Amino acid sequence: MLRHGLRAFVALSALMLAQPVWADAAKPLAGQSISVLLPSGQRPGLAEDFEKETGIHVDLQSLSWNDIRAKLVTSLLAGSAPADVTEVDWSWTGQFGAAGWYTPLDGLLDEATVKDIATSSIFRYDGKLIALPYNNDFRVLIVNKEHFEKAGIAAMPKTLDELLAAARTLKEKGISKYPIGIPLSPAEGTSTAWYLLTKAFGGELFDKDFKPLFTDPSSAGHKALAFEIDALKQGLIDPAAPGLIDMDVHQLFMNGQVSIEICGEVGRLALFNDASKSKVAGKAVAALFPTASGVTRSLGLPEAMGIPVPSQKKEAALAFIKWMSAKEQQLKNYTEAGTLATRTSALQDLDKAGKLESGKVLIEQASTAGGLFPQGTPIWYPQFSSAVYTAINQAAKGQLSVDDALKQIADETQRAMQQ
């Protein structure tokens, strides 16, 4: 049955590429029904709009990010499709790709679309594109511009040294007691901040063979953790940070207690500038992330859509992915639900229309957002991330030195690789 479905999928792919399946003049898949599993927060009327244009009915299911992953793994291990189209997070690429759970999209999407969605490369495993990004996420520096103005800081920091200097000035002038906001608790946000700072120090975490580089004191990963611990010891980071998750840091920024949010989420800018929810509305701006060299660099953490191999509705599932990735839909999803467009052309249109907070910065930063693993996300990423945030939290509490924390991460990673 599965082989038959795959043959049918390949046979119809040429027709689907030649003519959009949702064209008004012809709806060859009308009457079919598909299920779509995505995180909560999709725009109202999305499923109805798709059915109106294609004739394909959508059962849109929404779960939390963690619940989605659990459902996907449970279903796919059993050989069944959790839905015809599902969420695929960047961090699942290695595990899902190695398991062969998702239908490769190569040759089924036009090259212009894949090129316009720059973060597509993050979802390649063994050279195959297993999902297409629909929700953009990359990291920037977010600052309280009023705090900077009061401190007499005229320019956004371009280097990490300038970032620390700005934080010291903000603290010395009493503008913010703990200027830098960063989570150091045993949670994923802590790992993400270290990954970004490793990029900022100009390096990678592993070599091409996945040998850890970060235990070397001259490495970018070592410098990144030392940067965090030194800033904590200098009183530039709240001593409560070992107990703070990223949401806590966001709230401190919105309360005006933090001047600089390291590892700022681009999707948070609108929230930070919402007067009904934030005390710093109109004062939060994005800046290009500073680096050791002064040449900005960022980390891409997008969400994508993929088609599980066991799905029996692959043609209609592909039609949904193509429809969702169209520029007009990305513009609508952003304006109605805040889902940041993955197409560079859509970001440019939003900026021209004045609808994108710190638009020019975001567009420039988006072009620098690379994946955490140039060679592809490994299957053991979940164990690695857990080892990272556990060790960093211990270092922040003074229970481990920087050297010992990084050695612990390397040892745990080696064990995960051997499982």
C-alpha positions in Angstrom: 0.0 0.0 0.0 2.8 2.4 0.9 4.8 1.7 -2.2 1.7 2.2 -4.3 1.1 5.5 -2.7 4.6 6.6 -3.4 4.4 5.6 -7.0 1.2 7.6 -7.4 2.9 10.6 -5.7 5.8 10.6 -8.1 3.5 10.1 -11.1 1.5 13.2 -10.3 4.4 15.4 -9.2 5.1 16.7 -12.7 1.5 17.8 -13.1 1.6 19.5 -9.7 4.7 21.5 -10.6 3.4 22.5 -14.0 0.2 24.0 -12.6 -0.7 25.1 -9.1 -3.1 22.6 -7.6 -5.2 25.4 -6.2 -5.7 27.2 -9.5 -9.3 28.5 -9.9 -9.7 26.9 -13.4 -9.0 23.4 -12.2 -9.2 21.7 -8.8 -8.0 18.2 -9.6 -7.8 17.2 -5.9 -11.2 18.7 -4.9 -13.1 16.4 -2.6 -10.1 15.0 -0.8 -9.5 15.5 2.9 -6.2 15.8 4.7 -5.1 16.2 8.3 -2.5 18.9 9.3 -0.8 18.9 12.6 0.8 22.3 13.6 1.5 24.2 16.8 -1.3 26.3 18.3 -1.5 29.9 17.1 -2.2 29.5 13.4 -4.3 32.2 11.8 -8.1 32.0 12.0 -9.7 30.8 8.8 -6.6 29.2 7.4 -8.2 25.8 6.7 -11.3 27.3 5.3 -9.3 29.5 2.9 -7.3 26.6 1.6 -10.5 24.5 1.0 -12.1 27.4 -0.8 -9.2 27.7 -3.2 -8.4 24.0 -3.7 -11.5 22.0 -2.8 -9.4 20.0 -0.4 -10.8 19.8 3.2 -8.3 20.2 6.0 -8.7 18.8 9.5 -6.3 21.3 11.2 -5.1 19.9 14.5 -3.2 22.0 17.0 -1.0 20.9 19.9 1.9 22.4 21.9 5.3 22.0 20.5 6.4 19.3 23.0 3.1 17.4 22.5 3.5 17.4 18.8 7.0 15.9 18.9 5.7 13.1 21.3 2.8 12.3 18.9 5.0 12.3 15.9 7.6 9.9 17.3 5.0 7.6 18.8 3.0 7.3 15.5 6.0 7.1 13.2 7.7 4.4 15.3 4.5 2.4 14.8 4.6 3.0 11.1 1.5 5.2 10.9 1.0 8.8 9.9 0.2 11.2 12.7 -1.2 13.5 10.0 -0.7 14.1 6.3 1.3 17.3 6.9 3.1 17.9 10.2 5.3 20.3 12.0 9.0 19.6 11.7 11.3 21.6 14.0 14.9 22.3 13.0 16.1 20.3 15.9 14.3 17.2 14.7 15.9 17.1 11.3 18.6 14.6 12.3 16.4 12.1 14.1 13.6 12.2 11.5 16.0 12.3 8.6 18.0 9.3 9.8 14.8 7.3 10.4 13.5 8.0 6.9 10.2 9.2 8.3 9.6 12.1 5.9 9.0 12.3 2.1 11.9 14.1 0.3 10.5 17.3 -1.3 13.4 17.6 -3.8 12.0 18.1 -7.3 8.5 18.7 -6.0 8.9 22.4 -5.2 10.1 25.0 -7.7 13.7 26.1 -7.3 12.8 29.8 -6.9 10.7 29.0 -3.8 13.5 27.0 -2.1 16.0 29.8 -2.9 13.7 32.5 -1.6 13.3 30.5 1.7 17.0 30.7 2.7 16.6 28.5 5.8 15.5 25.5 3.7 19.1 24.2 3.9 18.6 23.6 7.7 16.0 20.9 6.8 18.3 18.8 4.5 19.4 15.4 5.8 21.9 13.5 3.7 21.3 16.0 0.9 17.5 15.5 0.9 15.0 18.3 1.8 12.6 16.7 4.2 10.6 19.8 5.1 9.9 23.3 4.0 10.2 26.2 6.5 7.0 28.2 7.1 7.7 30.0 10.4 10.9 32.0 10.6 13.0 32.2 13.7 16.5 33.6 14.0 18.2 35.5 16.7 19.0 39.2 17.0 20.1 41.6 19.8 17.1 43.4 21.3 17.7 46.6 23.2 15.8 49.3 25.0 16.7 52.3 22.9 15.6 54.7 25.6 18.0 53.1 28.1 20.8 53.5 25.5 19.9 57.1 24.9 19.9 57.9 28.6 23.3 56.3 29.0 24.7 58.3 26.1 25.3 55.2 24.0 25.0 56.5 20.5 25.5 53.4 18.4 24.5 49.8 18.7 27.4 47.5 19.6 29.0 45.7 16.7 31.5 43.7 18.7 31.1 41.6 21.8 33.6 43.9 23.6 31.4 46.9 22.7 28.4 45.0 24.0 30.1 44.5 27.4 31.2 48.1 27.5 27.6 49.2 26.9 26.3 47.0 29.6 28.9 48.4 32.1 27.8 51.9 31.2 24.2 51.1 31.7 25.0 49.6 35.1 27.3 52.4 36.2 24.8 55.1 35.4 22.1 53.2 37.3 19.8 52.8 34.3 19.6 49.0 34.8 21.0 47.0 37.7 21.5 43.9 35.6 21.6 45.2 32.0 22.0 41.9 30.1 19.1 39.4 30.0 19.9 35.8 29.3 18.5 32.5 30.7 20.9 30.2 32.5 18.4 27.6 33.9 18.4 24.0 32.8 16.2 24.6 29.8 16.5 24.8 26.0 16.7 28.6 25.9 20.0 28.3 27.9 21.5 26.0 25.2 20.3 28.3 22.4 22.0 31.4 23.9 25.3 29.5 24.1 25.0 28.2 20.5 24.4 31.8 19.3 27.4 33.1 21.2 29.6 30.4 19.8 28.6 31.6 16.3 29.3 35.1 17.5 32.8 34.1 18.5 33.4 32.9 14.9 33.3 29.2 15.3 31.3 26.0 15.4 30.7 23.4 18.1 32.0 20.4 16.2 34.3 19.6 13.3 33.0 17.9 10.1 33.2 14.5 11.9 31.3 15.7 14.9 34.3 15.8 17.1 33.7 18.4 19.9 35.7 21.6 19.4 34.5 23.5 22.5 36.8 22.0 25.1 39.8 23.8 23.6 40.2 27.1 25.5 40.9 28.9 22.2 37.7 27.7 20.7 34.6 29.7 20.1 32.4 27.5 22.3 34.8 27.9 25.2 35.0 31.6 24.8 31.2 31.8 24.6 30.6 30.1 27.9 33.4 32.1 29.6 31.7 35.3 28.2 28.4 34.3 30.0 30.0 33.3 33.3 32.3 36.4 33.4 29.3 38.7 32.7 27.4 37.0 35.5 30.3 37.4 37.9 30.6 41.1 36.9 27.0 41.7 37.9 26.0 42.4 34.3 23.6 39.5 34.4 21.0 39.0 37.1 22.3 36.5 39.8 18.9 34.9 39.6 19.5 33.9 36.0 20.3 30.2 36.9 16.6 30.0 37.8 15.2 32.0 34.8 13.9 30.5 31.6 13.7 32.6 28.4 10.1 33.6 29.1 11.2 35.1 32.4 13.9 37.1 30.6 11.3 38.4 28.2 9.2 39.6 31.1 12.1 41.4 32.7 12.7 43.2 29.4 9.1 44.2 29.1 9.2 45.5 32.7 12.1 47.7 31.8 14.5 45.9 34.2 16.7 44.6 31.4 18.3 46.8 28.7 19.8 44.2 26.4 18.3 40.8 25.6 20.9 38.4 24.2 19.4 35.8 21.9 16.4 38.0 21.2 13.6 36.2 19.4 12.5 38.3 16.4 8.8 37.3 17.0 8.9 39.0 20.4 9.4 42.5 19.1 5.7 43.2 18.4 4.9 41.9 21.9 7.6 44.1 23.5 6.2 47.1 21.8 2.5 46.4 22.7 1.5 49.0 25.2 -1.2 46.8 26.6 1.3 44.2 27.6 4.7 45.9 27.9 6.1 48.8 29.9 8.7 49.5 27.2 6.3 49.8 24.3 7.9 51.9 21.5 11.3 51.5 23.0 12.3 47.9 21.9 14.4 47.7 18.8 16.4 45.0 17.1 20.1 45.3 16.4 22.4 43.1 14.3 23.9 40.6 16.6 27.5 41.6 17.7 30.4 39.3 17.1 34.1 39.1 18.1 35.0 40.3 14.6 32.3 42.9 14.1 30.8 41.0 11.2 27.3 40.0 12.3 26.2 36.4 12.3 23.1 34.7 13.5 21.5 31.3 14.3 18.5 30.0 12.4 15.8 28.1 14.3 12.9 27.8 11.9 9.9 25.6 11.9 8.9 23.7 8.8 6.2 21.4 7.3 6.8 17.9 6.1 4.9 14.9 4.7 5.2 11.6 6.7 6.0 8.7 4.5 3.0 6.7 5.7 0.6 9.4 4.5 -1.8 8.2 1.9 -2.7 11.7 0.8 0.7 12.9 -0.4 -0.6 14.8 -3.4 -3.0 16.9 -1.4 -0.5 17.3 1.4 2.0 18.7 -1.0 -0.7 21.1 -2.3 -1.1 22.4 1.2 2.6 23.0 1.7 2.9 24.8 -1.6 -0.1 27.0 -0.8 1.2 27.8 2.7 4.6 28.7 1.3 3.2 31.1 -1.3 4.2 34.7 -0.6 0.6 36.0 -0.4 -0.2 33.4 2.4 3.0 34.2 4.3 2.0 37.9 4.3 -1.4 37.1 5.5 -0.1 34.7 8.2 2.2 37.4 9.5 -0.4 40.2 9.6 -3.1 38.0 11.1 -1.2 35.6 13.4 2.3 37.0 13.7 3.9 34.1 11.9 7.1 35.6 10.6 7.6 34.9 6.8 10.4 32.6 5.7 10.5 34.1 2.2 13.0 36.9 1.9 10.7 38.6 -0.7 7.8 38.5 1.8 10.0 40.1 4.5 11.0 42.8 2.0 7.3 43.5 1.2 6.4 43.7 4.9 9.2 46.2 5.5 8.2 48.4 2.6 4.6 48.4 3.9 5.9 49.5 7.4 4.5 46.3 9.0 7.8 44.7 10.1 9.3 45.9 13.4 13.0 46.8 12.8 12.4 45.5 9.3 15.7 46.4 7.7 17.7 44.9 10.6 15.6 41.7 10.4 16.1 41.4 6.7 19.8 41.8 6.9 20.1 39.5 9.9 18.0 36.8 8.2 20.6 36.5 5.5 23.2 35.6 8.1 21.1 33.0 9.9 22.8 29.6 9.5 22.0 26.2 11.0 23.6 25.1 14.2 25.2 22.1 12.5 26.6 22.8 9.0 26.6 19.1 8.3 23.0 18.6 9.4 21.3 18.2 12.8 22.5 14.9 14.3 20.2 12.2 15.7 21.6 12.7 19.2 20.8 16.4 19.3 18.2 16.1 22.2 20.8 14.4 24.5 23.4 17.0 23.5 21.1 19.9 24.2 20.2 18.4 27.6 23.8 18.0 28.5 24.5 21.6 27.4 21.9 23.3 29.5 22.5 21.1 32.5 26.3 21.9 32.5 25.8 25.6 31.9 23.3 25.8 34.7 25.8 24.1 37.0 28.6 26.5 35.9 26.3 29.5 36.5 25.6 28.2 40.0 29.4 27.9 40.7 29.2 24.1 40.9 31.5 23.6 37.8 34.3 25.6 36.2 34.0 26.6 32.6 36.5 23.9 31.7 34.7 21.2 33.7 31.3 22.2 32.3 32.5 21.9 28.7 34.3 18.6 29.4 31.0 17.3 30.9 29.1 18.3 27.8 31.7 16.6 25.6 31.6 13.4 27.6 27.8 13.2 27.6 27.8 13.8 23.9 30.2 11.0 23.2 28.0 8.7 25.2 24.9 9.8 23.2 26.8 9.2 20.0 27.5 5.6 21.0 24.0 4.7 21.9 
